[in-house]
Amino acid sequence: MEVEKLSGRQLWVAAVTAGLSTAAAVAGRADWRWMLLAVPPGVLAFWGLLRLLGTRPLFGGARGGGLRVLYCGWAVILMAGGLERAAGRFQGEAQGQWPAGLLMILLAAPLVWMGWGKAAAFFRAAEIFWLAAAVTAGAVLAMGIFRVEGRYLTAPAAGWRESLLAGAEVLTVAVFLLPHIYKVAPAAGDERRGLGWLAVLGLLAAALAGLTAGVLSPAVAAALDRPFFVTVGLLGTSARLEGLISALWLLPDLTLIGLLSRTWGERRWPAAAVLAALALALTEGMGRAPAWLFPAGSLSLVILTVALSLGRKD
């Protein structure tokens, strides 16, 4: 079967855009300094994964079949969490006038449609989403840098374990690029540039966390729902800015869920993955899950990827 070719840039901008969804979710819940310290080991670990796998399909052979099941199952849980998070944000903006379940269905609808297309079409769309997301994140940081209080920025925030896990939660989105790596035509410098993109994601996540703490203070941020978007609302001259940025941040949300759904394969499978995640999200169980579950699950997936890839002959 002919393999649909992708470019390294397409994959990495999709990962960075998707990671911004998680970065906004953990901002205000973690200490930006520990998140910054998580970047070098995270990049180094992913470099090791790329070296271990080489150009082989991740899901090849008997062990690869087991990995496929693990990746597909965990992707559904993460997608469900992403749907609940995005719907909860918009429900808050609408002051509860829209039921969360209906909002999740409306959010899932374009993802089901995207899932029917080919992977190359999704990753081309992610390149466009990245441009919009980068401008939005850059504008927020540019507006916020003058509102940061130094005493807030250096005040004690969340513990080091929680903060390192938050940094890991952002960076491990790159693990879901591994099923597609073999589709990339090797080019000189691609690996170095890819690791640079991952470092950029980690730095952006730490910057958003620092901005949130520096504007609100760590104590206030920890007491709020969606503290990053509350911070954004304080940067403008009216409350409309929070709603605008919240809407624009839907692009990273859609990219994250779309990337995760691609773990299920091609043809109609990504659409089926979104529907499975929607069914799980409608139970609203992800919102009651402990915060450590998501990074711990993704880190466990990394460890299992290494364990099942060692010594593979295929």
PASEBA-1860 file (N, C-alpha, C; in nm, 3 decimals):
! residues 314
1> MEVEKLSG> 0.085/-0.120/0.000/0.000/0.000/0.000/0.088/0.124/0.000 ~ 0.054/0.222/-0.083/0.132/0.345/-0.092/0.114/0.428/0.035 ~ 0.228/0.475/0.089/0.225/0.554/0.212/0.213/0.701/0.176 ~ 0.119/0.767/0.237/0.097/0.911/0.214/0.210/0.990/0.278 ~ 0.285/1.063/0.198/0.401/1.134/0.247/0.362/1.265/0.317 ~ 0.433/1.293/0.426/0.413/1.416/0.500/0.547/1.485/0.514 ~ 0.546/1.611/0.551/0.672/1.683/0.577/0.694/1.693/0.728 ~ 0.822/1.702/0.765/0.853/1.715/0.906/0.794/1.841/0.966
9> RQLWVAAV> 0.793/1.949/0.890/0.736/2.074/0.940/0.588/2.058/0.971 ~ 0.516/1.990/0.883/0.373/1.970/0.905/0.347/1.899/1.037 ~ 0.425/1.796/1.065/0.406/1.722/1.189/0.436/1.808/1.310 ~ 0.546/1.880/1.304/0.589/1.952/1.424/0.503/2.074/1.453 ~ 0.458/2.145/1.351/0.370/2.258/1.380/0.236/2.209/1.435 ~ 0.194/2.090/1.391/0.072/2.032/1.447/0.092/2.003/1.596 ~ 0.209/1.950/1.632/0.236/1.918/1.773/0.241/2.046/1.858 ~ 0.306/2.149/1.807/0.316/2.274/1.884/0.179/2.339/1.901
17> TAGLSTAA> 0.102/2.341/1.792/-0.032/2.400/1.801/-0.119/2.321/1.898 ~ -0.114/2.188/1.889/-0.191/2.104/1.981/-0.145/2.124/2.125 ~ -0.015/2.137/2.144/0.038/2.154/2.280/-0.007/2.283/2.345 ~ -0.035/2.386/2.264/-0.083/2.513/2.322/-0.218/2.496/2.391 ~ -0.298/2.399/2.345/-0.425/2.371/2.412/-0.400/2.328/2.557 ~ -0.307/2.235/2.573/-0.274/2.187/2.708/-0.202/2.294/2.788 ~ -0.115/2.372/2.722/-0.041/2.477/2.791/-0.135/2.578/2.857 ~ -0.242/2.616/2.786/-0.339/2.709/2.844/-0.412/2.645/2.962
25> AVAGRADW> -0.435/2.514/2.954/-0.508/2.446/3.061/-0.427/2.438/3.190 ~ -0.294/2.420/3.179/-0.212/2.405/3.300/-0.158/2.538/3.352 ~ -0.166/2.645/3.271/-0.118/2.776/3.317/-0.196/2.819/3.440 ~ -0.124/2.860/3.543/-0.188/2.897/3.669/-0.197/2.781/3.766 ~ -0.171/2.659/3.717/-0.175/2.540/3.804/-0.035/2.487/3.833 ~ 0.067/2.550/3.773/0.203/2.500/3.786/0.299/2.618/3.795 ~ 0.417/2.591/3.851/0.522/2.692/3.863/0.598/2.698/3.731 ~ 0.603/2.815/3.671/0.666/2.829/3.540/0.814/2.792/3.543
33> RWMLLAVP> 0.880/2.808/3.658/1.023/2.777/3.665/1.049/2.628/3.652 ~ 0.967/2.546/3.719/0.981/2.402/3.707/0.941/2.356/3.567 ~ 0.843/2.420/3.508/0.805/2.385/3.371/0.919/2.413/3.275 ~ 0.991/2.522/3.300/1.107/2.555/3.217/1.215/2.450/3.232 ~ 1.236/2.403/3.355/1.337/2.300/3.378/1.300/2.166/3.316 ~ 1.171/2.145/3.289/1.127/2.019/3.228/1.159/2.014/3.079 ~ 1.191/2.128/3.017/1.210/2.131/2.871/1.333/2.051/2.827 ~ 1.454/2.075/2.883/1.571/2.000/2.833/1.558/1.848/2.845
41> PGVLAFWG> 1.517/1.793/2.962/1.503/1.647/2.967/1.392/1.596/2.875 ~ 1.287/1.675/2.857/1.179/1.634/2.767/1.227/1.624/2.624 ~ 1.302/1.724/2.579/1.357/1.723/2.443/1.456/1.609/2.426 ~ 1.541/1.589/2.527/1.639/1.481/2.521/1.571/1.344/2.514 ~ 1.465/1.326/2.592/1.393/1.198/2.592/1.331/1.172/2.455 ~ 1.277/1.276/2.393/1.215/1.255/2.262/1.321/1.227/2.156 ~ 1.437/1.287/2.169/1.548/1.256/2.078/1.583/1.108/2.088 ~ 1.586/1.055/2.212/1.613/0.914/2.231/1.507/0.826/2.165
49> LLRLLGTR> 1.381/0.867/2.176/1.272/0.791/2.113/1.288/0.789/1.961 ~ 1.322/0.903/1.903/1.340/0.908/1.758/1.455/0.818/1.715 ~ 1.561/0.817/1.793/1.676/0.732/1.761/1.639/0.584/1.774 ~ 1.560/0.552/1.873/1.521/0.413/1.896/1.434/0.360/1.783 ~ 1.339/0.441/1.737/1.243/0.396/1.637/1.297/0.404/1.494 ~ 1.384/0.502/1.468/1.434/0.518/1.333/1.321/0.550/1.237 ~ 1.320/0.483/1.122/1.218/0.507/1.020/1.114/0.395/1.016 ~ 1.111/0.310/1.118/1.015/0.199/1.120/0.877/0.249/1.162
57> PLFGGARG> 0.772/0.187/1.107/0.636/0.219/1.156/0.624/0.180/1.303 ~ 0.566/0.268/1.382/0.553/0.243/1.525/0.470/0.120/1.555 ~ 0.367/0.097/1.474/0.273/-0.011/1.502/0.302/-0.138/1.421 ~ 0.425/-0.155/1.377/0.460/-0.274/1.301/0.483/-0.395/1.390 ~ 0.451/-0.514/1.340/0.477/-0.637/1.413/0.380/-0.661/1.526 ~ 0.402/-0.773/1.599/0.313/-0.811/1.709/0.318/-0.710/1.823 ~ 0.437/-0.664/1.858/0.448/-0.564/1.965/0.382/-0.433/1.923 ~ 0.398/-0.401/1.796/0.335/-0.279/1.747/0.184/-0.284/1.756
65> GGLRVLYC> 0.127/-0.404/1.739/-0.017/-0.418/1.754/-0.062/-0.387/1.895 ~ 0.016/-0.432/1.992/-0.014/-0.399/2.131/-0.003/-0.250/2.158 ~ 0.100/-0.187/2.098/0.116/-0.043/2.115/-0.002/0.033/2.054 ~ -0.050/-0.016/1.941/-0.163/0.050/1.876/-0.284/0.055/1.969 ~ -0.311/-0.056/2.036/-0.424/-0.061/2.129/-0.404/0.042/2.241 ~ -0.282/0.049/2.296/-0.254/0.143/2.404/-0.269/0.288/2.357 ~ -0.213/0.318/2.242/-0.221/0.454/2.189/-0.367/0.493/2.160 ~ -0.441/0.402/2.097/-0.580/0.434/2.062/-0.665/0.456/2.186
73> GWAVILMA> -0.646/0.370/2.286/-0.724/0.383/2.409/-0.693/0.511/2.484 ~ -0.565/0.542/2.497/-0.527/0.664/2.570/-0.566/0.789/2.493 ~ -0.559/0.783/2.360/-0.600/0.899/2.279/-0.746/0.933/2.303 ~ -0.831/0.833/2.316/-0.974/0.859/2.341/-0.992/0.931/2.474 ~ -0.920/0.889/2.576/-0.931/0.954/2.707/-0.885/1.099/2.699 ~ -0.772/1.124/2.631/-0.723/1.261/2.618/-0.818/1.346/2.533 ~ -0.874/1.287/2.428/-0.971/1.362/2.346/-1.095/1.399/2.427 ~ -1.142/1.306/2.506/-1.259/1.333/2.590/-1.229/1.448/2.687
81> GGLERAAG> -1.110/1.445/2.746/-1.071/1.555/2.835/-1.064/1.687/2.761 ~ -1.012/1.686/2.638/-1.005/1.809/2.559/-1.142/1.863/2.523 ~ -1.235/1.774/2.488/-1.371/1.818/2.457/-1.439/1.879/2.579 ~ -1.425/1.813/2.694/-1.485/1.867/2.818/-1.425/2.002/2.852 ~ -1.294/2.015/2.836/-1.226/2.140/2.871/-1.274/2.254/2.781 ~ -1.278/2.230/2.650/-1.321/2.335/2.557/-1.467/2.371/2.579 ~ -1.552/2.270/2.598/-1.695/2.297/2.620/-1.716/2.373/2.750 ~ -1.642/2.337/2.854/-1.654/2.408/2.981/-1.614/2.553/2.970
89> RFQGEAQG> -1.514/2.580/2.889/-1.471/2.719/2.869/-1.580/2.801/2.801 ~ -1.640/2.746/2.697/-1.745/2.818/2.626/-1.872/2.828/2.708 ~ -1.899/2.728/2.791/-2.015/2.735/2.879/-1.998/2.849/2.979 ~ -1.874/2.864/3.027/-1.847/2.975/3.118/-1.865/3.109/3.050 ~ -1.820/3.120/2.923/-1.837/3.245/2.848/-1.985/3.276/2.826 ~ -2.066/3.171/2.808/-2.210/3.190/2.784/-2.289/3.196/2.914 ~ -2.216/3.196/3.029/-2.278/3.204/3.161/-2.381/3.092/3.181 ~ -2.345/2.972/3.133/-2.426/2.854/3.157/-2.553/2.845/3.076
97> QWPAGLLM> -2.570/2.932/2.976/-2.693/2.930/2.897/-2.699/2.813/2.800 ~ -2.583/2.756/2.767/-2.576/2.643/2.676/-2.538/2.518/2.755 ~ -2.609/2.406/2.739/-2.571/2.283/2.808/-2.434/2.234/2.761 ~ -2.355/2.182/2.853/-2.220/2.135/2.819/-2.226/2.024/2.715 ~ -2.324/1.935/2.727/-2.335/1.825/2.632/-2.357/1.873/2.490 ~ -2.442/1.972/2.472/-2.467/2.027/2.340/-2.342/2.092/2.284 ~ -2.268/2.165/2.368/-2.145/2.229/2.323/-2.043/2.125/2.279 ~ -2.034/2.013/2.351/-1.940/1.909/2.312/-1.977/1.848/2.178
105> ILLAAPLV> -2.106/1.830/2.154/-2.152/1.777/2.025/-2.118/1.874/1.912 ~ -2.139/2.003/1.936/-2.107/2.103/1.835/-1.957/2.109/1.807 ~ -1.875/2.092/1.910/-1.730/2.092/1.891/-1.684/1.967/1.818 ~ -1.749/1.854/1.847/-1.708/1.728/1.786/-1.745/1.720/1.639 ~ -1.850/1.792/1.598/-1.900/1.781/1.460/-1.792/1.812/1.356 ~ -1.721/1.926/1.365/-1.616/1.950/1.263/-1.502/1.850/1.273 ~ -1.476/1.796/1.392/-1.369/1.697/1.408/-1.405/1.566/1.341 ~ -1.532/1.528/1.347/-1.577/1.408/1.275/-1.559/1.428/1.126
113> WMGWGKAA> -1.596/1.548/1.078/-1.579/1.579/0.936/-1.431/1.576/0.896 ~ -1.344/1.635/0.979/-1.201/1.634/0.952/-1.146/1.492/0.952 ~ -1.202/1.407/1.038/-1.154/1.270/1.049/-1.181/1.186/0.926 ~ -1.273/1.230/0.839/-1.303/1.155/0.717/-1.201/1.184/0.608 ~ -1.124/1.290/0.624/-1.025/1.326/0.522/-0.894/1.253/0.544 ~ -0.802/1.275/0.452/-0.672/1.211/0.460/-0.584/1.285/0.561 ~ -0.481/1.214/0.609/-0.390/1.273/0.708/-0.322/1.397/0.653 ~ -0.281/1.394/0.526/-0.211/1.508/0.468/-0.297/1.634/0.472
121> AFFRAAEI> -0.427/1.619/0.449/-0.517/1.735/0.453/-0.523/1.792/0.595 ~ -0.529/1.705/0.696/-0.532/1.752/0.834/-0.404/1.828/0.868 ~ -0.289/1.772/0.832/-0.164/1.836/0.870/-0.141/1.966/0.792 ~ -0.193/1.975/0.671/-0.187/2.105/0.600/-0.274/2.208/0.671 ~ -0.391/2.166/0.718/-0.476/2.258/0.794/-0.408/2.301/0.923 ~ -0.334/2.209/0.987/-0.264/2.241/1.112/-0.160/2.350/1.090 ~ -0.099/2.352/0.971/-0.003/2.459/0.941/-0.071/2.596/0.943 ~ -0.192/2.602/0.890/-0.267/2.728/0.891/-0.309/2.763/1.034
129> FWLAAAVT> -0.355/2.662/1.107/-0.393/2.685/1.246/-0.275/2.738/1.327 ~ -0.156/2.686/1.297/-0.037/2.728/1.372/-0.010/2.877/1.354 ~ -0.025/2.926/1.232/-0.001/3.069/1.208/-0.094/3.154/1.293 ~ -0.223/3.116/1.297/-0.319/3.191/1.377/-0.290/3.178/1.526 ~ -0.256/3.056/1.569/-0.229/3.033/1.712/-0.102/3.106/1.756 ~ -0.001/3.108/1.669/0.125/3.176/1.704/0.103/3.326/1.718 ~ 0.027/3.385/1.626/-0.003/3.529/1.635/-0.081/3.558/1.763 ~ -0.178/3.472/1.795/-0.260/3.492/1.915/-0.175/3.483/2.041
137> AGAVLAMG> -0.093/3.378/2.051/-0.008/3.361/2.169/0.092/3.475/2.180 ~ 0.149/3.516/2.066/0.245/3.627/2.068/0.180/3.757/2.112 ~ 0.058/3.782/2.066/-0.012/3.904/2.105/-0.043/3.905/2.254 ~ -0.085/3.789/2.307/-0.116/3.780/2.450/0.009/3.806/2.533 ~ 0.121/3.746/2.494/0.245/3.765/2.569/0.295/3.909/2.558 ~ 0.281/3.968/2.439/0.325/4.106/2.420/0.242/4.203/2.505 ~ 0.112/4.181/2.510/0.026/4.268/2.592/0.049/4.245/2.741 ~ 0.077/4.121/2.777/0.085/4.088/2.919/0.216/4.118/2.986
145> IFRVEGRY> 0.324/4.129/2.907/0.456/4.146/2.969/0.465/4.273/3.052 ~ 0.388/4.374/3.015/0.392/4.501/3.089/0.298/4.500/3.210 ~ 0.219/4.395/3.223/0.126/4.384/3.336/0.175/4.288/3.443 ~ 0.290/4.226/3.418/0.343/4.127/3.512/0.404/4.195/3.634 ~ 0.368/4.148/3.750/0.427/4.195/3.876/0.542/4.103/3.913 ~ 0.661/4.162/3.932/0.778/4.081/3.963/0.762/3.999/4.090 ~ 0.695/4.054/4.190/0.678/3.983/4.317/0.586/3.862/4.300 ~ 0.491/3.871/4.208/0.406/3.756/4.179/0.483/3.649/4.102
153> LTAPAAGW> 0.569/3.696/4.012/0.642/3.604/3.926/0.739/3.518/4.006 ~ 0.790/3.572/4.115/0.886/3.497/4.196/0.824/3.436/4.321 ~ 0.694/3.457/4.340/0.627/3.400/4.458/0.614/3.248/4.445 ~ 0.613/3.177/4.558/0.596/3.031/4.552/0.464/2.994/4.485 ~ 0.469/2.896/4.398/0.349/2.850/4.328/0.327/2.703/4.359 ~ 0.280/2.628/4.264/0.255/2.485/4.286/0.385/2.412/4.315 ~ 0.373/2.293/4.372/0.490/2.214/4.407/0.566/2.167/4.285 ~ 0.689/2.123/4.307/0.774/2.085/4.194/0.722/1.961/4.122
161> RESLLAGA> 0.661/1.869/4.195/0.609/1.748/4.129/0.495/1.785/4.034 ~ 0.400/1.862/4.085/0.287/1.902/4.002/0.333/1.984/3.881 ~ 0.433/2.070/3.901/0.480/2.156/3.793/0.555/2.077/3.687 ~ 0.639/1.983/3.730/0.709/1.899/3.633/0.611/1.812/3.555 ~ 0.509/1.762/3.624/0.407/1.683/3.554/0.331/1.768/3.453 ~ 0.305/1.895/3.490/0.237/1.985/3.395/0.324/2.007/3.271 ~ 0.455/2.027/3.293/0.545/2.042/3.179/0.548/1.917/3.093 ~ 0.548/1.802/3.158/0.546/1.675/3.084/0.416/1.658/3.008
169> EVLTVAVF> 0.304/1.701/3.067/0.175/1.688/3.000/0.173/1.766/2.868 ~ 0.237/1.882/2.868/0.244/1.962/2.745/0.333/1.895/2.642 ~ 0.452/1.852/2.684/0.552/1.801/2.589/0.516/1.665/2.532 ~ 0.444/1.583/2.610/0.416/1.447/2.563/0.314/1.443/2.450 ~ 0.258/1.557/2.411/0.173/1.557/2.291/0.254/1.511/2.170 ~ 0.386/1.534/2.175/0.471/1.495/2.062/0.476/1.344/2.043 ~ 0.444/1.268/2.147/0.443/1.122/2.134/0.346/1.078/2.026 ~ 0.240/1.155/2.007/0.139/1.117/1.908/0.179/1.153/1.766
177> LLPHIYKV> 0.302/1.206/1.750/0.360/1.218/1.617/0.425/1.087/1.574 ~ 0.463/1.003/1.669/0.540/0.883/1.638/0.471/0.789/1.538 ~ 0.337/0.773/1.543/0.275/0.687/1.442/0.291/0.739/1.299 ~ 0.331/0.867/1.283/0.339/0.927/1.150/0.483/0.951/1.104 ~ 0.581/0.932/1.193/0.719/0.967/1.162/0.770/0.894/1.037 ~ 0.731/0.769/1.022/0.783/0.690/0.909/0.731/0.742/0.775 ~ 0.628/0.826/0.776/0.572/0.882/0.652/0.650/1.004/0.604 ~ 0.745/1.051/0.684/0.821/1.171/0.651/0.945/1.131/0.571
185> APAAGDER> 0.962/1.191/0.454/1.083/1.166/0.374/1.202/1.226/0.447 ~ 1.307/1.145/0.478/1.421/1.197/0.553/1.487/1.315/0.481 ~ 1.522/1.416/0.558/1.590/1.533/0.503/1.693/1.581/0.605 ~ 1.801/1.634/0.555/1.907/1.680/0.643/1.856/1.789/0.737 ~ 1.883/1.771/0.866/1.845/1.873/0.964/1.704/1.861/1.017 ~ 1.624/1.767/0.964/1.485/1.755/1.008/1.474/1.722/1.156 ~ 1.559/1.630/1.201/1.551/1.589/1.342/1.585/1.706/1.434 ~ 1.690/1.780/1.399/1.731/1.895/1.481/1.621/2.001/1.485
193> RGLGWLAV> 1.563/2.028/1.368/1.456/2.127/1.364/1.333/2.080/1.443 ~ 1.303/1.951/1.435/1.190/1.897/1.510/1.208/1.913/1.659 ~ 1.328/1.883/1.708/1.355/1.900/1.850/1.350/2.048/1.889 ~ 1.388/2.135/1.796/1.377/2.279/1.821/1.232/2.321/1.837 ~ 1.144/2.265/1.753/1.000/2.293/1.766/0.948/2.248/1.902 ~ 0.993/2.131/1.949/0.947/2.081/2.078/0.995/2.173/2.191 ~ 1.118/2.223/2.179/1.168/2.318/2.279/1.087/2.446/2.277 ~ 1.048/2.492/2.160/0.964/2.612/2.148/0.832/2.591/2.221
201> LGLLAAAL> 0.774/2.473/2.204/0.648/2.443/2.274/0.667/2.451/2.425 ~ 0.775/2.391/2.476/0.800/2.396/2.619/0.821/2.537/2.670 ~ 0.892/2.618/2.593/0.917/2.757/2.633/0.788/2.839/2.631 ~ 0.705/2.816/2.530/0.577/2.887/2.524/0.488/2.850/2.642 ~ 0.485/2.722/2.677/0.404/2.678/2.790/0.451/2.742/2.920 ~ 0.583/2.747/2.940/0.638/2.811/3.060/0.606/2.961/3.060 ~ 0.613/3.024/2.942/0.584/3.167/2.933/0.438/3.196/2.966 ~ 0.346/3.113/2.918/0.204/3.133/2.949/0.177/3.112/3.098
209> AGLTAGVL> 0.246/3.013/3.157/0.231/2.991/3.301/0.287/3.108/3.380 ~ 0.402/3.161/3.336/0.461/3.276/3.403/0.374/3.400/3.391 ~ 0.316/3.421/3.274/0.226/3.536/3.253/0.106/3.527/3.346 ~ 0.047/3.409/3.355/-0.072/3.392/3.440/-0.039/3.420/3.586 ~ 0.073/3.363/3.633/0.113/3.386/3.772/0.151/3.532/3.795 ~ 0.219/3.592/3.697/0.268/3.728/3.714/0.160/3.833/3.713 ~ 0.049/3.804/3.648/-0.062/3.900/3.644/-0.159/3.879/3.759 ~ -0.193/3.753/3.786/-0.295/3.724/3.887/-0.238/3.703/4.027
217> SPAVAAAL> -0.117/3.653/4.034/-0.049/3.599/4.152/-0.081/3.451/4.161 ~ 0.015/3.369/4.204/-0.007/3.225/4.211/-0.126/3.186/4.299 ~ -0.147/3.257/4.409/-0.257/3.223/4.500/-0.392/3.244/4.434 ~ -0.409/3.357/4.366/-0.536/3.386/4.299/-0.557/3.290/4.183 ~ -0.452/3.265/4.106/-0.462/3.175/3.989/-0.507/3.036/4.032 ~ -0.453/2.988/4.144/-0.487/2.853/4.190/-0.634/2.842/4.233 ~ -0.694/2.955/4.267/-0.832/2.953/4.316/-0.935/2.970/4.205 ~ -0.889/2.994/4.083/-0.981/3.024/3.972/-0.994/2.905/3.877
225> DRPFFVTV> -1.108/2.898/3.810/-1.123/2.810/3.695/-1.069/2.884/3.572 ~ -0.995/2.812/3.490/-0.939/2.869/3.367/-0.865/3.000/3.392 ~ -0.764/2.999/3.479/-0.695/3.124/3.515/-0.625/3.192/3.397 ~ -0.579/3.114/3.299/-0.513/3.178/3.184/-0.609/3.271/3.112 ~ -0.732/3.227/3.091/-0.828/3.310/3.017/-0.878/3.426/3.101 ~ -0.880/3.410/3.233/-0.909/3.524/3.321/-0.799/3.628/3.307 ~ -0.674/3.582/3.302/-0.560/3.672/3.283/-0.575/3.751/3.154 ~ -0.610/3.682/3.047/-0.628/3.748/2.917/-0.734/3.856/2.927
233> GLLGTSAR> -0.842/3.829/3.000/-0.949/3.926/3.015/-0.904/4.053/3.085 ~ -0.798/4.043/3.166/-0.748/4.160/3.238/-0.651/4.244/3.155 ~ -0.610/4.190/3.039/-0.510/4.261/2.959/-0.571/4.367/2.868 ~ -0.701/4.354/2.836/-0.764/4.448/2.746/-0.843/4.555/2.820 ~ -0.909/4.636/2.742/-0.989/4.744/2.800/-1.134/4.702/2.823 ~ -1.170/4.580/2.778/-1.305/4.530/2.801/-1.300/4.379/2.814 ~ -1.410/4.321/2.859/-1.418/4.177/2.877/-1.423/4.102/2.745 ~ -1.440/4.174/2.634/-1.452/4.108/2.505/-1.324/4.036/2.466
241> LEGLISAL> -1.209/4.084/2.515/-1.083/4.022/2.478/-1.078/3.876/2.524 ~ -1.127/3.850/2.644/-1.127/3.713/2.695/-1.209/3.622/2.604 ~ -1.326/3.668/2.561/-1.408/3.589/2.471/-1.342/3.567/2.336 ~ -1.273/3.669/2.285/-1.208/3.659/2.156/-1.094/3.557/2.161 ~ -1.008/3.569/2.264/-0.895/3.476/2.275/-0.945/3.334/2.303 ~ -1.051/3.323/2.382/-1.109/3.192/2.409/-1.156/3.126/2.280 ~ -1.216/3.205/2.192/-1.263/3.151/2.064/-1.145/3.115/1.974 ~ -1.042/3.201/1.969/-0.926/3.171/1.886/-0.850/3.049/1.937
249> WLLPDLTL> -0.855/3.028/2.069/-0.783/2.913/2.126/-0.853/2.781/2.091 ~ -0.967/2.790/2.028/-1.033/2.670/1.979/-0.948/2.602/1.871 ~ -0.866/2.678/1.800/-0.781/2.619/1.697/-0.680/2.520/1.757 ~ -0.607/2.555/1.865/-0.525/2.453/1.929/-0.606/2.335/1.984 ~ -0.726/2.363/2.037/-0.810/2.253/2.089/-0.845/2.155/1.977 ~ -0.887/2.208/1.863/-0.925/2.122/1.750/-0.803/2.047/1.695 ~ -0.689/2.115/1.693/-0.567/2.048/1.644/-0.527/1.934/1.736 ~ -0.536/1.957/1.867/-0.502/1.850/1.963/-0.591/1.729/1.943
257> IGLLSRTW> -0.720/1.750/1.940/-0.813/1.637/1.929/-0.798/1.570/1.792 ~ -0.779/1.651/1.688/-0.759/1.594/1.555/-0.633/1.510/1.547 ~ -0.523/1.558/1.607/-0.398/1.482/1.608/-0.415/1.350/1.683 ~ -0.480/1.356/1.797/-0.502/1.233/1.875/-0.588/1.134/1.797 ~ -0.689/1.184/1.727/-0.778/1.093/1.654/-0.705/1.021/1.542 ~ -0.600/1.081/1.488/-0.524/1.021/1.379/-0.448/0.896/1.423 ~ -0.436/0.877/1.555/-0.373/0.756/1.606/-0.451/0.632/1.562 ~ -0.580/0.646/1.538/-0.665/0.532/1.503/-0.643/0.484/1.360
265> GERRWPAA> -0.575/0.560/1.278/-0.548/0.517/1.142/-0.608/0.609/1.038 ~ -0.637/0.553/0.921/-0.687/0.631/0.809/-0.833/0.598/0.779 ~ -0.881/0.649/0.667/-1.018/0.632/0.621/-1.115/0.685/0.725 ~ -1.207/0.601/0.773/-1.311/0.649/0.865/-1.271/0.638/1.011 ~ -1.155/0.580/1.039/-1.120/0.553/1.179/-1.102/0.678/1.265 ~ -1.039/0.785/1.218/-1.030/0.905/1.302/-1.168/0.960/1.341 ~ -1.264/0.955/1.249/-1.400/1.001/1.281/-1.461/0.913/1.389 ~ -1.436/0.781/1.380/-1.486/0.689/1.483/-1.422/0.719/1.618
273> AVLAALAL> -1.294/0.757/1.616/-1.224/0.791/1.741/-1.289/0.912/1.808 ~ -1.323/1.013/1.728/-1.388/1.133/1.783/-1.523/1.098/1.844 ~ -1.599/1.012/1.777/-1.730/0.973/1.829/-1.714/0.895/1.960 ~ -1.613/0.810/1.968/-1.588/0.737/2.093/-1.551/0.834/2.206 ~ -1.468/0.934/2.173/-1.430/1.033/2.274/-1.550/1.117/2.316 ~ -1.636/1.150/2.220/-1.757/1.228/2.253/-1.846/1.149/2.349 ~ -1.863/1.020/2.322/-1.946/0.937/2.410/-1.889/0.936/2.551 ~ -1.756/0.928/2.563/-1.694/0.930/2.695/-1.707/1.068/2.760
281> ALTEGMGR> -1.689/1.174/2.680/-1.696/1.310/2.734/-1.835/1.342/2.785 ~ -1.938/1.289/2.720/-2.076/1.318/2.760/-2.108/1.263/2.899 ~ -2.028/1.169/2.948/-2.045/1.121/3.086/-1.991/1.222/3.186 ~ -1.910/1.320/3.135/-1.849/1.426/3.217/-1.760/1.368/3.327 ~ -1.703/1.251/3.299/-1.616/1.188/3.397/-1.475/1.244/3.398 ~ -1.430/1.298/3.283/-1.293/1.349/3.275/-1.272/1.470/3.366 ~ -1.377/1.549/3.383/-1.365/1.666/3.470/-1.344/1.630/3.616 ~ -1.382/1.507/3.653/-1.364/1.463/3.791/-1.234/1.386/3.812
289> APAWLFPA> -1.160/1.364/3.704/-1.034/1.289/3.715/-0.928/1.376/3.782 ~ -0.839/1.316/3.862/-0.732/1.395/3.925/-0.638/1.453/3.820 ~ -0.580/1.568/3.850/-0.496/1.639/3.752/-0.374/1.557/3.711 ~ -0.323/1.473/3.801/-0.202/1.398/3.769/-0.227/1.284/3.671 ~ -0.354/1.247/3.651/-0.384/1.130/3.568/-0.334/1.147/3.426 ~ -0.356/1.265/3.366/-0.324/1.284/3.225/-0.173/1.281/3.198 ~ -0.091/1.358/3.272/0.053/1.346/3.247/0.109/1.210/3.285 ~ 0.057/1.150/3.393/0.107/1.018/3.434/0.075/0.914/3.328
297> GSLSLVIL> -0.045/0.921/3.270/-0.082/0.827/3.165/0.005/0.844/3.042 ~ 0.032/0.968/3.003/0.114/0.992/2.884/0.259/0.950/2.907 ~ 0.311/0.976/3.026/0.447/0.931/3.057/0.455/0.778/3.059 ~ 0.351/0.714/3.109/0.347/0.567/3.106/0.348/0.516/2.962 ~ 0.279/0.588/2.874/0.276/0.550/2.733/0.417/0.561/2.672 ~ 0.492/0.664/2.711/0.629/0.679/2.664/0.714/0.560/2.708 ~ 0.700/0.524/2.836/0.780/0.413/2.890/0.745/0.282/2.819 ~ 0.617/0.259/2.796/0.575/0.138/2.727/0.620/0.138/2.581
305> TVALSLGR> 0.624/0.256/2.518/0.675/0.266/2.382/0.820/0.222/2.375 ~ 0.900/0.268/2.470/1.040/0.228/2.475/1.052/0.077/2.500 ~ 0.976/0.027/2.599/0.987/-0.113/2.636/0.948/-0.207/2.522 ~ 0.844/-0.171/2.449/0.796/-0.258/2.341/0.870/-0.237/2.209 ~ 0.951/-0.131/2.202/1.027/-0.106/2.080/1.169/-0.159/2.088 ~ 1.219/-0.185/2.207/1.353/-0.239/2.222/1.361/-0.379/2.163 ~ 1.462/-0.401/2.083/1.484/-0.535/2.027/1.390/-0.576/1.917 ~ 1.309/-0.482/1.865/1.220/-0.517/1.753/1.300/-0.552/1.629
313> KD> 1.256/-0.654/1.558/1.326/-0.697/1.436/1.259/-0.647/1.309 ~ 1.130/-0.606/1.320/1.059/-0.564/1.200/1.096/-0.422/1.160
END
